[in-house]
Amino acid sequence: MGWITDFFTYETTKSVVVKSWTIGIINRAVQLLIITYFVCWVFLHEKAYQIRDSSIESSVMTKVKGIGRYSKRVMDVADYVTPPQGSSVFVILTKLITTENQVQDFCTETDVKYKCTYDSQCVKDKSTGNGFLTGRCVNSFCQIQGWCPTENDTVDVPILHEAENFTIFVKNSVRFPVFDFERGNLLSSLNCRYNAVTHPFCPIFRLGDIIKLAGENFSSLAENGGVLGIKIGWLCDLDKSWDLCLPSYSFTRLDGVSAKSNVSPGYNFRFARYYMRPDGSEFRTLVKAYGIRVDVLVYGNAGKFNIIPTLINTVAAFTSVGVGTVLCDIILLNFLKGADQYKAKKFEEVSDNAPPLGSQVYKSDQTLAGRADEKRSTDSGAYSIGL
């Protein structure tokens, strides 16, 4: 029946005052650290007294400007920017491998993988990427049906050097629905160029500066292609003037992992321009394009004072101060001299058959640190133990 008796028990707090410099200093130091943490970090840095809205609504419009010269041709924005709608994701073309005058016909593959001696080495109707094999070996290469002549993407072509000086204008509007707060990144004058020191809020960026701030090299990026990110951060404290809610810009390369791979480094894609001859026959120009893709990423949150999170975090701060007591109890019960005497004073069992507290005389033949005197406080259950 012992476990039944143990189950139907009640525990109440008993206060024991320990007069010890060591424990006293540890207790106050822990309490000071906890209070400092809540005041400096939780309330001042993290602004835990605010209600926050992170469901940011954003729209982005972009515009690229600049003129370049490539393969004896002058290229403007309509030639080197795709797609042309001015969205938050666009590509600036920096290198083009062009295969002109392709028509639907029969021709030989150019890839060395399809070198052959006999027709049996060319499996009919097998796809090669440029077309379907016809099952014939012609001039030591398998013949295909598809767009001819086939592409040769191993040729060495130059890059669009002028792209380094192209400018990108980013127009961004955001809204925080909880506070019905709207803001944009446009300045009163756009006669500026982004500079982290002199013009940190200018929304016009030079492509070469973006690449440099992202820690990349223009020539290498233009040669193989890559993906850059323009990150716009809106971190707004609406307890201050709303005019102080300003964006911050940062730049990074988003495809850093693939850039280090030998399998498919960089960024490229293919597209074609189709034409019609007077006799009604169709032909096209195939372009394998290498370019710098730019992704505009918007993030942020806004905060404003609210009584509910203030009360919650204030109560949490006062509750956490009790951690000092737990730590001091662990030290007293396990590490300091006189731990047994402290346990005897802290934990006491009282049964139903025990005499009333007023008629019981408490005596102790042991001292916590060699001292024989024990003082009983005026409040119930509180002892003062001198160490």
C-alpha positions as CSV (number, residue, x, y, z in Angstrom):
1,M,0.0,0.0,0.0
2,G,3.1,2.2,0.1
3,W,2.7,3.5,-3.5
4,I,-0.9,4.5,-2.7
5,T,0.3,6.5,0.3
6,D,3.0,8.2,-1.8
7,F,0.5,9.1,-4.5
8,F,-1.9,10.9,-2.2
9,T,0.6,13.4,-0.8
10,Y,0.9,17.1,-1.0
11,E,4.0,19.3,-1.4
12,T,4.3,22.9,-0.3
13,T,7.1,25.4,-0.5
14,K,9.4,25.9,2.5
15,S,11.6,29.0,2.6
16,V,15.2,28.6,3.8
17,V,17.4,31.7,4.0
18,V,21.0,30.9,3.3
19,K,23.5,33.6,4.4
20,S,26.4,32.9,2.1
21,W,28.5,35.3,0.1
22,T,29.2,32.7,-2.5
23,I,25.6,31.7,-3.1
24,G,24.4,35.2,-2.8
25,I,26.8,36.5,-5.5
26,I,25.9,33.6,-7.9
27,N,22.2,34.2,-7.4
28,R,22.4,38.0,-8.1
29,A,24.8,37.5,-11.0
30,V,22.4,35.0,-12.7
31,Q,19.4,37.3,-12.1
32,L,21.4,40.2,-13.6
33,L,22.3,38.3,-16.7
34,I,18.7,37.2,-17.2
35,I,17.4,40.7,-16.8
36,T,20.1,42.1,-19.1
37,Y,19.3,39.5,-21.8
38,F,15.6,40.4,-21.8
39,V,16.1,44.1,-21.7
40,C,18.9,44.4,-24.2
41,W,18.2,41.5,-26.6
42,V,14.5,40.6,-26.3
43,F,13.0,44.0,-25.9
44,L,15.6,46.5,-27.5
45,H,17.1,44.4,-30.2
46,E,14.3,41.9,-31.1
47,K,11.5,44.5,-30.2
48,A,9.4,41.8,-28.5
49,Y,7.0,44.5,-27.4
50,Q,5.7,44.8,-31.0
51,I,3.3,42.8,-33.1
52,R,4.9,42.0,-36.4
53,D,3.6,41.5,-40.0
54,S,5.8,39.3,-42.2
55,S,3.1,38.7,-44.9
56,I,4.6,41.3,-47.2
57,E,2.9,42.0,-50.5
58,S,5.2,43.1,-53.3
59,S,5.4,44.1,-57.0
60,V,8.5,44.5,-59.0
61,M,9.1,46.1,-62.4
62,T,12.5,46.3,-64.1
63,K,14.1,48.2,-67.0
64,V,17.5,47.7,-68.5
65,K,19.4,50.4,-70.5
66,G,22.6,50.2,-72.5
67,I,23.9,49.7,-76.0
68,G,26.5,47.1,-77.0
69,R,28.3,45.8,-80.1
70,Y,28.4,42.1,-80.9
71,S,29.7,40.3,-84.0
72,K,29.7,43.6,-86.0
73,R,26.1,44.3,-84.9
74,V,24.9,47.0,-82.6
75,M,22.6,45.5,-79.9
76,D,20.0,47.4,-77.9
77,V,17.7,46.3,-75.1
78,A,15.3,44.5,-77.5
79,D,18.2,42.3,-78.7
80,Y,19.8,41.2,-75.4
81,V,17.1,41.2,-72.8
82,T,14.6,38.4,-72.4
83,P,11.8,38.3,-71.6
84,P,10.9,41.8,-72.6
85,Q,8.1,42.4,-70.1
86,G,10.3,43.9,-67.4
87,S,9.4,41.4,-64.7
88,S,11.3,40.5,-61.5
89,V,13.3,37.7,-63.4
90,F,15.1,38.5,-66.7
91,V,18.2,37.6,-68.6
92,I,20.9,39.8,-70.1
93,L,22.5,37.9,-73.0
94,T,26.3,38.0,-73.0
95,K,27.3,35.3,-75.6
96,L,25.5,33.8,-78.6
97,I,26.3,30.7,-80.6
98,T,24.2,31.1,-83.8
99,T,23.3,28.4,-86.4
100,E,21.7,30.1,-89.4
101,N,19.5,28.9,-92.2
102,Q,18.3,25.7,-90.6
103,V,15.6,23.8,-92.6
104,Q,13.8,20.5,-92.1
105,D,16.0,18.1,-94.0
106,F,18.3,15.1,-93.8
107,C,21.9,15.7,-92.7
108,T,24.7,14.0,-90.7
109,E,25.3,14.4,-87.0
110,T,28.4,16.3,-86.0
111,D,28.8,14.8,-82.5
112,V,31.7,12.3,-82.4
113,K,29.5,9.9,-80.5
114,Y,27.7,9.2,-83.8
115,K,30.7,8.3,-85.9
116,C,30.1,5.1,-87.8
117,T,31.4,2.7,-90.4
118,Y,28.2,0.6,-91.0
119,D,24.5,1.4,-91.2
120,S,23.9,-1.1,-88.4
121,Q,25.7,1.2,-86.0
122,C,23.0,3.9,-86.5
123,V,19.8,2.6,-84.8
124,K,16.8,3.9,-86.8
125,D,14.4,6.3,-85.1
126,K,16.7,6.8,-82.1
127,S,16.7,10.4,-80.9
128,T,20.1,12.3,-80.8
129,G,19.0,15.7,-79.5
130,N,19.2,17.2,-83.0
131,G,16.8,14.8,-84.7
132,F,16.0,11.1,-85.3
133,L,18.5,8.6,-86.8
134,T,17.5,7.3,-90.3
135,G,19.5,4.2,-90.0
136,R,22.1,5.2,-92.6
137,C,25.8,5.9,-92.2
138,V,26.9,8.8,-94.5
139,N,30.5,10.1,-94.7
140,S,31.4,8.3,-91.4
141,F,28.6,9.8,-89.4
142,C,25.0,8.7,-88.7
143,Q,22.4,10.5,-90.7
144,I,19.4,12.2,-89.0
145,Q,16.1,13.8,-90.0
146,G,15.6,17.2,-88.3
147,W,16.7,20.8,-88.5
148,C,19.8,20.9,-90.7
149,P,22.6,21.8,-90.6
150,T,23.0,20.7,-87.0
151,E,24.3,22.9,-84.3
152,N,28.0,23.0,-83.4
153,D,28.2,24.6,-79.9
154,T,31.9,24.0,-79.4
155,V,33.0,27.0,-81.4
156,D,34.7,29.9,-79.6
157,V,32.7,33.2,-79.7
158,P,33.3,36.5,-78.0
159,I,31.3,38.0,-75.1
160,L,29.3,41.2,-75.0
161,H,31.8,43.4,-73.1
162,E,29.6,46.4,-73.0
163,A,27.1,44.5,-70.7
164,E,29.3,45.4,-67.7
165,N,28.1,49.0,-68.0
166,F,24.4,48.3,-68.6
167,T,22.1,49.8,-65.9
168,I,19.1,48.1,-64.2
169,F,16.3,50.2,-62.8
170,V,14.2,48.3,-60.2
171,K,10.8,49.7,-59.2
172,N,9.4,48.1,-56.1
173,S,6.2,48.6,-54.1
174,V,5.4,46.8,-50.9
175,R,2.4,46.6,-48.6
176,F,2.0,45.2,-45.1
177,P,-1.7,44.3,-44.8
178,V,-1.9,44.0,-41.0
179,F,-1.1,47.7,-40.7
180,D,-2.5,48.8,-44.1
181,F,0.9,50.3,-44.8
182,E,2.3,50.9,-48.3
183,R,5.7,52.0,-49.4
184,G,7.8,52.3,-52.5
185,N,11.5,52.5,-53.3
186,L,11.4,55.4,-55.7
187,L,13.3,58.6,-54.7
188,S,12.3,62.2,-55.4
189,S,15.1,62.2,-58.1
190,L,16.4,59.3,-60.1
191,N,19.6,61.2,-61.2
192,C,21.8,58.7,-59.3
193,R,23.6,55.4,-59.4
194,Y,23.6,52.9,-56.5
195,N,26.5,53.1,-54.2
196,A,26.6,51.4,-50.8
197,V,28.1,54.5,-49.2
198,T,27.0,57.5,-51.1
199,H,23.7,56.4,-52.6
200,P,22.5,53.4,-50.6
201,F,18.8,53.9,-51.5
202,C,19.2,54.6,-55.3
203,P,17.2,52.0,-57.3
204,I,19.5,52.2,-60.4
205,F,22.2,49.6,-60.5
206,R,25.2,49.1,-62.8
207,L,25.5,45.4,-63.8
208,G,29.3,45.4,-63.2
209,D,28.8,46.8,-59.7
210,I,26.2,44.1,-58.9
211,I,28.6,41.3,-60.0
212,K,31.5,42.8,-58.0
213,L,29.3,43.2,-54.8
214,A,28.2,39.6,-55.3
215,G,31.9,38.5,-55.2
216,E,32.1,37.4,-58.8
217,N,34.1,38.2,-61.9
218,F,32.4,39.8,-65.0
219,S,34.4,38.0,-67.7
220,S,33.9,34.6,-66.2
221,L,30.2,35.1,-65.5
222,A,29.6,36.5,-69.0
223,E,31.5,33.5,-70.6
224,N,29.5,30.7,-68.9
225,G,26.4,32.5,-67.6
226,G,25.0,32.6,-64.1
227,V,22.2,33.7,-61.8
228,L,22.4,36.8,-59.7
229,G,20.1,37.9,-56.9
230,I,19.2,41.5,-56.1
231,K,17.7,41.3,-52.6
232,I,15.5,44.1,-51.3
233,G,14.8,44.1,-47.6
234,W,12.1,46.0,-45.9
235,L,12.5,46.0,-42.1
236,C,10.2,48.7,-40.8
237,D,9.7,50.0,-37.3
238,L,6.3,51.7,-37.5
239,D,6.6,53.1,-34.0
240,K,9.0,55.6,-35.6
241,S,8.2,58.0,-38.5
242,W,6.9,56.0,-41.4
243,D,9.2,58.0,-43.7
244,L,12.1,56.1,-42.1
245,C,10.9,52.8,-43.6
246,L,13.5,52.5,-46.3
247,P,14.8,49.5,-48.3
248,S,18.2,47.9,-48.0
249,Y,19.9,46.3,-51.0
250,S,22.2,43.3,-51.1
251,F,23.6,41.1,-53.9
252,T,24.5,37.4,-54.2
253,R,25.1,34.7,-56.7
254,L,22.2,32.2,-56.5
255,D,23.7,29.3,-58.5
256,G,27.0,29.1,-56.7
257,V,26.7,25.3,-56.3
258,S,26.1,24.6,-60.0
259,A,28.9,27.0,-60.9
260,K,31.4,24.7,-59.1
261,S,30.1,21.6,-60.9
262,N,31.8,20.3,-64.1
263,V,28.5,18.7,-65.3
264,S,26.5,21.8,-66.2
265,P,28.2,25.0,-65.0
266,G,26.8,28.4,-65.7
267,Y,23.5,29.3,-67.3
268,N,22.4,28.9,-71.0
269,F,19.3,28.2,-73.0
270,R,18.3,28.0,-76.7
271,F,15.7,29.8,-78.7
272,A,15.0,30.2,-82.4
273,R,13.8,32.9,-84.8
274,Y,11.6,31.6,-87.7
275,Y,11.3,33.0,-91.2
276,M,9.4,32.3,-94.4
277,R,10.8,32.4,-97.9
278,P,8.8,33.7,-100.9
279,D,8.1,30.1,-102.0
280,G,6.5,29.3,-98.7
281,S,9.3,27.2,-97.3
282,E,10.3,27.7,-93.6
283,F,13.8,28.2,-92.2
284,R,15.1,29.4,-88.8
285,T,18.1,30.7,-87.0
286,L,18.9,28.7,-83.8
287,V,20.7,30.6,-81.0
288,K,22.4,29.0,-78.0
289,A,22.5,31.9,-75.5
290,Y,24.7,32.4,-72.5
291,G,23.5,35.1,-70.1
292,I,23.3,36.6,-66.7
293,R,19.9,36.0,-65.2
294,V,18.8,38.5,-62.5
295,D,16.3,37.6,-59.9
296,V,14.8,40.4,-57.8
297,L,13.9,39.0,-54.4
298,V,11.8,41.0,-51.9
299,Y,11.5,40.2,-48.2
300,G,10.8,42.0,-45.0
301,N,8.5,42.6,-42.0
302,A,7.0,45.5,-40.1
303,G,6.4,45.9,-36.4
304,K,4.3,48.1,-34.2
305,F,3.8,48.3,-30.4
306,N,1.1,46.1,-29.0
307,I,0.1,45.4,-25.4
308,I,-0.3,41.6,-25.8
309,P,3.2,40.7,-26.8
310,T,4.5,43.2,-24.3
311,L,2.7,41.5,-21.4
312,I,3.7,38.0,-22.6
313,N,7.4,38.8,-22.7
314,T,7.3,40.7,-19.5
315,V,5.8,37.8,-17.7
316,A,8.4,35.5,-19.3
317,A,11.2,37.8,-18.1
318,F,10.0,37.7,-14.5
319,T,9.5,34.0,-14.6
320,S,13.0,33.4,-16.0
321,V,14.6,35.2,-13.1
322,G,13.7,32.1,-11.0
323,V,16.4,30.2,-13.0
324,G,18.9,31.7,-10.5
325,T,17.2,30.0,-7.6
326,V,17.3,26.6,-9.4
327,L,21.0,27.0,-10.1
328,C,21.8,28.0,-6.5
329,D,19.8,25.0,-5.2
330,I,21.8,22.6,-7.4
331,I,25.0,24.1,-6.1
332,L,23.9,23.9,-2.5
333,L,22.5,20.4,-2.7
334,N,25.4,18.9,-4.5
335,F,28.7,20.9,-4.3
336,L,29.0,23.0,-1.2
337,K,30.2,21.8,2.2
338,G,27.2,21.3,4.4
339,A,24.9,20.0,1.6
340,D,23.3,17.4,3.9
341,Q,22.3,20.0,6.5
342,Y,20.7,22.1,3.7
343,K,18.8,19.1,2.4
344,A,17.5,18.5,5.9
345,K,16.2,22.0,6.2
346,K,14.8,22.2,2.7
347,F,12.9,18.9,2.6
348,E,10.7,17.8,5.5
349,E,8.0,15.2,5.7
350,V,4.9,15.8,7.8
351,S,2.3,13.0,8.3
352,D,-1.3,13.2,9.5
353,N,-0.3,11.9,12.9
354,A,2.4,14.7,13.4
355,P,1.7,17.1,16.4
356,P,0.7,20.7,15.6
357,L,3.5,22.9,14.5
358,G,3.0,25.2,17.4
359,S,3.6,22.4,19.9
360,Q,6.7,21.0,18.3
361,V,10.1,22.3,19.2
362,Y,12.7,22.2,16.4
363,K,16.2,21.2,17.4
364,S,19.2,20.6,15.4
365,D,22.5,19.1,16.6
366,Q,24.1,19.7,13.2
367,T,25.2,22.9,11.6
368,L,25.5,23.7,7.9
369,A,29.0,25.1,8.1
370,G,30.2,24.5,11.6
371,R,27.9,27.1,13.2
372,A,25.7,25.9,16.1
373,D,23.1,28.7,16.1
374,E,19.8,28.5,14.2
375,K,17.3,31.3,13.8
376,R,13.7,30.8,13.2
377,S,12.0,33.6,11.2
378,T,8.7,35.2,12.2
379,D,6.9,33.9,9.0
380,S,5.7,30.4,8.8
381,G,8.2,27.8,7.4
382,A,11.1,30.2,6.9
383,Y,14.5,29.5,8.3
384,S,17.7,31.6,8.3
385,I,20.8,29.5,8.1
386,G,24.2,31.3,8.6
387,L,27.1,29.8,6.7
